[in-house]
Amino acid sequence: MRQLILIRHAKSSWSDPTLDDFDRPLNKRGKRDAPFMAKLLFGKYIRPDLIISSPAKRTKLTALEFAEQFGIKNENILWDDNLYLASYSTLIKKLKHLDNNINTVFLVGHNPGLTDLHNFLCKEEIDNIPTCGVVSLKTDKNWSEISSDDFKLDFFEYPKKYFK
């Protein structure tokens, strides 16, 4: 069984207009939501074999919160420049090259790529994965064989379910 956990970066700050998009940090809400969602996921007894993340500051800070909660060292996170604002087709290519010894992957990235990836892989469509949203998908296929509608939605969690 393969499990793919899609994690959209936590809410980022727009307060400094001189920063490039790549360098935007988390805002106050993002700093609250990332550790909360990491603890929530940890409580579901899911353990990643690998964390793959865009290296943009907001995704990196989000991935590091999840890694800390799960006891994953920074050197066990794959920072992939190609994931910055990646399309779903780029994300699929990345997943298809994973070793089949890897069963559970956390993929930390951006919209619209993550939502589009979910909607390609799963029949149960989602309109939008909100900031710090976590979607769990499962399949019996090997990574190299994955295609459209091969995954089943396991759960979909996001901060606004818990913070109004």
N, C-alpha and C positions, 0 to 999 in steps of 0.2 A: 504494500500500500504506500503510495506517495502522497505526501501532504504539502500543499503550497499555501503559505500564509502571506497574503498581500498586506503590506502596511504602508499606508500613505503617510508622508511626513506630517509632523505636528504643525499647528498653526504658526506661520512665520510673521516676522515683523516687516512693516513697510515704513517704519519711522525715519529711516535714514535714506533719503533719495539719492545719495551719492554712491550707495552700494550697488554693485552688479547683482542681478537676480541670483546668480550662483552663490553669492556671499551673504544672503539674507539669513539672520539668525532666527531662533524661535522667539515668539513674543510671550507675554505673561501666561496667556491661556495655553500656548504650546508647551511651556515649561511645566504647567500643571498636568496637562493631558498625557504627555509621553510616559512619565513614570506610572501614572494611574493605569493606562492601557497595558503597559508592560506587566504590571502586577496582575491585572485581570487575566491576561493571556497565560501567565505563569500558573495561575490558579486552575487552569484547564488541563494541566499536566501534559502540556505539549513541550517537547524539547527539540530545538533545532540542531540539525547536523551541520548546517551552514547558514550564515547570514550574508546576503548579497545586497549591496546598497549603492545608490548614486552617491558620489562624493560631495555633492552640493552641501553647504553648511547645514541647512535645515534638515536634510535627510540624514546627514552624518550624525547630528546631535540626537535625532530620533533613534537611529540605529544603535547608538551608544547607550541610550537609556534602556533599550530592550536587551542589549548584550549584558549590561551590568546586572539587570534583574535575573538573567539566566546564567550568569557566571561565565560568559563567553569572553575570551580575551580578544583585544583589538586585532591581534595578528590572525585570528580565526574569522575575521570579517573580510569579505571580498569587496573592495571598493572599486567599482567599475565605471570609468569615465563615460562609457557608452550608454549608461542608464540615466544620465542627466536628461530629463524631459524626453525619454525614449518613447517611441511608438510601441504599440502592442506587438507588432511583428519583430521588432528588435528584442523585446523581452522574451518572446517565444523562442527565438534563435538561441538566446542565452540559456534558457531552460532545457532546450533539446541537447545541449552539450554537457549537461550535468552527468556525473558518474552515477550509475545506478545503485551504488552503495550508499548514496545519499537519499534518505527517505523523507526528511522534513526540511524544508527550505523556508526561511524568512526572506522575502523580497521587499526591500524598503525603497520606495520611489515616489513618483509624481503622477498627477493626473494631467491629461486625460488617459495616458498610457495604461495605468493600473486598472481603471474602470473598464477600458476597452479590452484589456487582457482578460479580465474576469468574464466579460460578456462574450468573448470568443470561446473561452474554455468551458463555460458553464451555461446550461439551458436556462437556469433561473437568473434572469437579468437584474442588474442593479443600475439605477439611474445615475448614481454618483457615489464614489467612496469619499466621504468627507475627510477633512484633515484629521489625522491620527486614527482613521478608521482601520479596522483589522478584519480581513475576510479570510476564512479558512476553506480551502478546496481540497478534495480528495479524489484520487484515481487509482485504478489497478494497473494502469499502463506504465511502461518504462518511460523515462524522461525523453528519450530519443523518438518515441512513438506518439507523443501527445499531439492532439489535433483538436479541432472544433468540437465542443460539447462532450469532451472526454471526462470532465470533472463534475463532481457533485458538490453543491454548496453544503458545507458543514455548519458554519455559523458566520454571522456578520455583526460585529460590535463596533460602536463608535461612541465618542465621549458624550454627545448630546443625549444619549439614552440615559445617562447617569447624572449629568449636570444640565439643569434647565436654564 
